[in-house]
Amino acid sequence: MLFGLLPAACLLMVTNAALAQVTTAPGTTINAQLTGDLVPTHDPVIAREGDTYHVFSTGHGNRLVETRTSKDLIHWTAGPPVFTTMPDWATKAVPGAGGMWAPDISFAGGRWRLYYSVSTFGSNRSAIGLATNATLDPRSPSFKWRDEGLVVQSFPSDDFNAIDPNFVTDAHGQHWLTLGSFWSGIKLFKLDSTTGKPADAKTKPYSLARRPAPAGGPAPVEAPFIVPHGGFYYLLVSYDYCCKGVNSTYYTVIGRAEKITGPYLGKDGSKLMEGGGTIFLRADLQEQQRFRGPGHPGWLHDKDGHDYVVYHAYDREKDGAPTLRIASVRWGTDGWPVAETSGESK
């Protein structure tokens, strides 16, 4: 994404077709109106092509990357998965891996780029892969996902975990990939703009965020997403634990920096490299809040200039089902974003 223009999660391929209209009743959030195929959704990202919004998320069963579409951000319909079998390179790189996690969608170099994770739970023998497509419309004769293979890999000897990718372009047109989960935190890799892969596999990544771990304990930080806005880069990361249904403690914090490589600081000056940041998405009191563990955000800067954050949360009224959530974002006079989640942001 070009700094000051449309970020990677939004559409650079908006056609002359009629643009989708996002309307909500006065005083009503998008979340309050969401309907359709919302479950199961883990780790969503969002893009727009023409008059259609597309959400990609972690797969379930042999649906290795889930897809959903909507014309208005409210009514969602599940589509075919991107993959139904693992690429050969992935099964060799990560033995035992049976799924694809946490995809990221962007448009660069004339094609859509879908980065995705391959791993096994609790291990940092992991890999990021890349698939590309000329269009997101399955009805188009140009529609065909092409797997581009391995992008970044991590091993038990590494201090990071190669999952949860997010693509971003800085103010100078340089391409980057941020990623990470637990271990020593969130990393940033410089990419070759043509291939979408690291220009030099031996170059050490930048560290953007981490959480000091208690002796012998884990350091729960993951799911990075970088949003350029107003001369700053904003880094969102999720803290604590997902994937525990109504017992999930996931929440999302944000920090900003003048350089894409950091340092990222919260409103109060707290350092994301020291477990700081400003809360962006968080559930209310456990005994009152329906949707638990809101996190793993994706971002859309829409054609009409509006910003939206997409994420998942666990529904207490439906046995903790992981559910698609979408909130409008407004920018405060202090230059920081606020998610209009109707009680999920504090």
HELIX and SHEET records of a PDB file:
HELIX    1   1 ASN A   31  GLN A   33  5                                   3    
HELIX    2   2 ASP A   88  ALA A   93  1                                   6    
HELIX    3   3 GLY A  245  ASN A  247  5                                   3    
HELIX    4   4 LEU A  272  GLU A  274  5                                   3    
HELIX    5   5 ARG A  316  LYS A  318  5                                   3    
SHEET    1   A 5 THR A  35  GLY A  36  0                                        
SHEET    2   A 5 HIS A  75  ALA A  78  1                                        
SHEET    3   A 5 ARG A  63  SER A  70 -1                                        
SHEET    4   A 5 THR A  52  HIS A  60 -1                                        
SHEET    5   A 5 VAL A  45  GLU A  49 -1                                        
SHEET    1   B 4 TRP A 101  ALA A 108  0                                        
SHEET    2   B 4 ARG A 111  VAL A 118 -1                                        
SHEET    3   B 4 SER A 126  ASN A 133 -1                                        
SHEET    4   B 4 ARG A 146  SER A 154 -1                                        
SHEET    1   C 4 ASN A 166  THR A 169  0                                        
SHEET    2   C 4 HIS A 175  LEU A 179 -1                                        
SHEET    3   C 4 ILE A 186  LYS A 190 -1                                        
SHEET    4   C 4 TYR A 206  ALA A 209 -1                                        
SHEET    1   D 4 VAL A 221  HIS A 229  0                                        
SHEET    2   D 4 PHE A 232  TYR A 239 -1                                        
SHEET    3   D 4 TYR A 251  ALA A 257 -1                                        
SHEET    4   D 4 THR A 278  LEU A 281 -1                                        
SHEET    1   E 4 PHE A 291  HIS A 301  0                                        
SHEET    2   E 4 ASP A 307  ASP A 315 -1                                        
SHEET    3   E 4 ALA A 321  TRP A 331 -1                                        
SHEET    4   E 4 PRO A 337  GLU A 340 -1                                        
END                                                                             
